[in-house]
Amino acid sequence: MSLEEKLRVVGAILISEGDFSKFPKRLTRFERARIIGIRALQLNLGAPPLIPIEETEWDALKVAEQELNLGVLPISIRRTFPDGSYIDLPIKELIS
């Protein structure tokens, strides 16, 4: 399935290819920074890592970045349209 087929639209508004082209088809630097920061906080608070790591090389930011790059985080990004409708995109599809 392509990214457009996996998009979930909420409400009665249909999103055409032209409307979707307003949004980047990859993670923005702001989304990337927020995901890594939040995941690093979770790891520091005791959440188990989703990838195998060695205990001697424990750095929450590096682990969070590796998890994001491998696409193992079960997170979706919500992008909002100007009219208030939104679209949820899985980060696995946005990682380049």
N, C-alpha and C positions, 0 to 999 in steps of 0.2 A: 504494500500500500504506500502511496505517496503521502507526503506531508499534508497536502490539501485534503486528501481523503480522510485523514485521521483527525482533522480539526473538529472540535466540538463547539457548535454555535449555540448560545443560550438565547432564548427569546424567539420572536418570529422574524428576526432579521436574517436574511440570507447574505452570505459573504461571497462575492464574486472574486475571481483572480485579481481583478483590478484593485479591489478593496484590500486584499491581503498583501498586495505588493507595497503598501504603505509601511509595512512592518518588516524589519530585517528577518531573514530566514536563518539566523544564527543568534546566539546569545550576545547581548550587548555587553560592553565592559561593566556597566552598572549592575546588570543582572548577575553576571559572573562573580563580581565582587561580593554582592549580597549573599549569593548561594554559598560561596566559600566561607564567608564570615559566619553565617548562621550555622553551617555544618561544623565549623571549627569550635564554635561555642558549645554545640551539642556534645561533641567529642570530649571537650574539657569538663563538661558536667557529668560524664560517665556513660554516654551512649556508646554502644559497641561499634567498632569500625566495620564497614561492609566489605573491606578487602583485607587479605592477609598481610600483616605487617610484623616487623621484628620489634620487640619491646624496647630494645636499646636505641632505636631510631625514632622514638615517639615525638613527633611534632604535629600538633593538631592541624595547622594550616597546610602542611605538606600532604597529610593524609586526606584532608578535605579536597584539596586540589586534584590529587590522584583519583579519588572517588568520582569527582565530576568529570575528569578527562576520560575515565573508563566507562562512564555512563551507567553506573550502578545505583545512583541516587533516584529513589522513586518520587521525583518532584515534577510538577508541571508549572509552567510560567503562565500567568494570566496577563494578557495584554488587552487594554481597554480602548475602545473606539470613542471618538468624540461625542457620539450620541448616547453613551452610557452602556452600550452592549459590550460584551467582552468575549474573548476567545481563550481557551486553555490549550497550551502547547506543551507536550512532554519534552523534557530537556534532552532526551536521547535523540530526538529529531533535530535539535538545534545545535548540537555539539559539532563543531567542524574540525 
